[in-house]
Amino acid sequence: MTESRHETVRDPGEVSLGDRAAHAVLEYREGRPAALEEVVREMTPLLWHTVRAQGVDPQAADDVVQDTWVALVRHMDSIAEPHAVLKWLLVTARRGAWEAVRRRRRDEQHRTELHDGPDPETGAHREVPSADPAPDAVVATNDRDRTLWTVFQDLPARCRELLRLVSLADRPDYKYISEAIGMPVGSIGATRGRCLAKLRTLLDESGADDTWRHA
């Protein structure tokens, strides 16, 4: 690693978690894993709570978090933007959680089918009602999501970053969010409120219907 890569690195207590994660990637590539080990220690609780917030049980959450770190190491040499690693970890953990929930639901449905067995009169297996939403509900949801995503892109970058992190968990940990984006803990709540107000204003201006704006 060249000297220029290190000259802007400050004391760990003075830089955000995102900056430390980026530095850890560069260090790991040079054969020095200590910085990454420290980031793993700091980030694992945030990732675990993020996964748990999606409805994953504790043991499965441990597996998802472990898989997330394994995926990071596997792709370490192909990471083009180290400063995006923190967001990548959060998104990967959340997607892993969704997949874990889908697997659990499939297993539960399969067990239900086996438990119910065939109908005693017809000999046919009882049909388990689908947990999937109706097609018209899917269309409405997709349209709503596209509207929100389009409007979301018009928010200032700082608002987009904050709202993404806050939305990852039902009870977001402001301490970790503060470290991730370099914002004082005491400012997160007020800034979030202003960002949501701005988002509602943009939704109003976009002509989105009331059902979506107040969902």
C-alpha positions in Angstrom: 0.0 0.0 0.0 1.4 3.4 -0.9 2.0 6.1 1.6 -0.7 8.3 0.0 -3.3 5.7 1.0 -2.5 6.3 4.6 -1.9 9.9 4.8 -5.5 10.9 5.3 -6.3 8.2 7.9 -6.9 9.6 11.3 -7.2 8.1 14.8 -10.1 5.5 14.8 -12.0 7.6 17.3 -12.0 10.6 14.9 -13.4 8.9 11.8 -16.7 7.4 11.0 -17.3 3.6 11.0 -17.7 3.9 7.2 -14.3 5.4 6.9 -12.8 2.7 9.1 -14.5 0.0 7.1 -13.0 1.4 3.9 -9.5 1.6 5.5 -9.9 -2.0 6.7 -10.6 -3.2 3.1 -7.4 -1.5 1.9 -5.4 -3.0 4.9 -6.8 -6.5 4.3 -5.8 -6.4 0.6 -2.2 -5.6 1.8 -2.2 -8.6 4.1 -3.0 -6.8 7.3 -6.3 -8.2 8.7 -6.2 -6.5 12.1 -8.3 -3.4 11.0 -11.0 -5.7 9.4 -11.1 -7.7 12.6 -11.9 -4.6 14.6 -14.6 -3.5 12.1 -16.1 -7.0 12.3 -16.2 -6.7 16.1 -18.0 -3.3 15.9 -20.3 -4.0 13.0 -21.5 -7.5 14.0 -24.1 -6.2 16.6 -25.5 -3.8 14.1 -25.8 -6.4 11.4 -27.3 -8.9 13.8 -30.0 -6.5 15.0 -30.7 -5.5 11.4 -31.3 -9.2 10.5 -33.4 -9.8 13.6 -35.6 -6.8 12.8 -36.7 -8.6 9.6 -38.2 -11.4 11.7 -35.3 -13.9 11.7 -34.8 -16.0 14.8 -31.5 -15.6 16.8 -29.7 -18.7 15.6 -30.6 -18.0 11.9 -29.5 -14.4 12.4 -26.1 -15.6 13.5 -25.8 -17.6 10.3 -26.9 -14.7 8.1 -24.3 -12.3 9.7 -21.6 -14.9 9.3 -22.5 -15.4 5.7 -22.4 -11.6 5.2 -18.8 -11.4 6.4 -17.8 -14.5 4.4 -19.3 -12.8 1.3 -17.3 -9.6 2.0 -14.0 -11.5 2.2 -14.8 -13.5 -0.9 -15.4 -10.3 -2.9 -12.6 -8.3 -1.2 -10.4 -8.0 -4.2 -13.2 -6.9 -6.5 -14.5 -4.0 -4.4 -14.2 -0.9 -6.5 -15.3 1.6 -3.9 -14.2 0.8 -0.4 -16.2 3.6 1.1 -19.4 1.8 0.0 -18.5 -1.3 2.0 -20.6 -0.3 5.1 -23.8 0.2 3.1 -23.0 -3.0 1.2 -22.8 -5.0 4.4 -26.1 -3.6 5.7 -27.9 -4.3 2.4 -26.4 -7.8 2.1 -27.4 -8.7 5.7 -31.0 -7.5 5.1 -31.3 -9.5 1.8 -29.9 -12.5 3.6 -32.5 -12.0 6.3 -35.3 -11.9 3.7 -34.1 -15.1 2.2 -33.9 -16.8 5.7 -37.5 -15.7 6.3 -38.6 -17.1 2.9 -36.9 -20.4 3.7 -38.6 -20.6 7.1 -42.0 -20.0 5.5 -41.4 -22.6 2.9 -40.4 -25.1 5.5 -43.4 -24.3 7.7 -45.8 -24.7 4.7 -44.2 -28.0 3.8 -44.6 -29.2 7.4 -48.2 -28.1 7.4 -48.9 -30.1 4.2 -47.3 -33.2 5.7 -49.2 -32.8 8.9 -52.6 -32.3 7.3 -52.2 -35.4 5.1 -54.8 -36.5 2.5 -58.5 -35.7 2.9 -60.1 -38.8 4.4 -63.0 -38.6 1.9 -61.3 -37.8 -1.4 -57.8 -39.1 -0.7 -56.4 -35.8 -2.0 -54.1 -33.7 0.0 -55.7 -30.6 1.5 -54.6 -27.4 -0.2 -52.8 -25.0 2.0 -53.9 -21.4 1.4 -51.2 -19.4 -0.3 -49.5 -16.8 1.8 -48.7 -14.8 -1.3 -50.7 -11.5 -1.9 -53.3 -11.3 -4.6 -52.0 -10.2 -8.0 -53.8 -6.8 -7.9 -52.2 -6.1 -4.5 -48.8 -6.9 -5.9 -49.4 -4.5 -8.8 -50.5 -1.8 -6.4 -47.6 -2.3 -4.2 -45.1 -2.3 -7.0 -46.5 1.0 -8.4 -46.4 2.5 -4.9 -42.8 1.4 -4.4 -41.7 2.8 -7.8 -43.3 6.2 -6.9 -41.5 6.3 -3.6 -38.2 5.3 -5.0 -38.4 7.9 -7.8 -39.3 10.7 -5.3 -36.6 9.4 -2.8 -33.9 10.0 -5.4 -34.8 13.8 -5.3 -33.9 14.0 -1.6 -30.5 15.4 -0.6 -27.8 12.7 -0.4 -27.5 13.2 3.4 -31.2 12.5 3.8 -31.1 9.4 1.5 -28.2 8.0 3.5 -29.8 8.6 6.9 -33.3 7.3 5.9 -31.8 4.1 4.4 -29.9 3.3 7.6 -32.9 4.2 9.9 -35.2 2.0 7.8 -33.1 -1.1 8.2 -34.4 -1.9 11.7 -37.6 -1.4 13.6 -35.6 0.1 16.5 -32.4 1.5 14.8 -29.4 2.0 17.0 -28.5 5.7 16.7 -25.0 5.1 18.1 -24.1 2.9 15.1 -25.9 5.1 12.6 -23.9 8.0 14.1 -20.7 6.2 13.5 -21.7 5.0 10.0 -22.4 8.5 8.6 -20.5 10.8 11.0 -23.6 12.5 12.4 -24.0 13.4 16.1 -26.4 11.0 17.9 -28.4 14.0 19.2 -29.0 15.3 15.6 -30.3 12.0 14.1 -33.9 12.2 15.3 -34.4 15.9 14.3 -32.7 15.4 10.9 -34.7 12.3 10.3 -37.9 14.3 10.9 -36.9 17.0 8.5 -35.9 14.4 5.9 -39.3 12.7 6.2 -41.1 16.0 6.0 -39.2 16.8 2.8 -40.1 13.4 1.4 -43.8 14.0 2.1 -43.6 17.3 0.4 -42.0 15.7 -2.7 -44.7 13.1 -2.7 -47.4 15.8 -2.5 -45.7 17.6 -5.4 -45.5 14.3 -7.4 -49.2 13.8 -7.3 -49.0 10.5 -5.4 -52.3 9.4 -3.9 -53.2 9.8 -0.3 -53.1 6.1 0.4 -49.4 5.9 -0.4 -48.5 9.2 1.4 -50.1 8.1 4.6 -49.1 4.4 4.5 
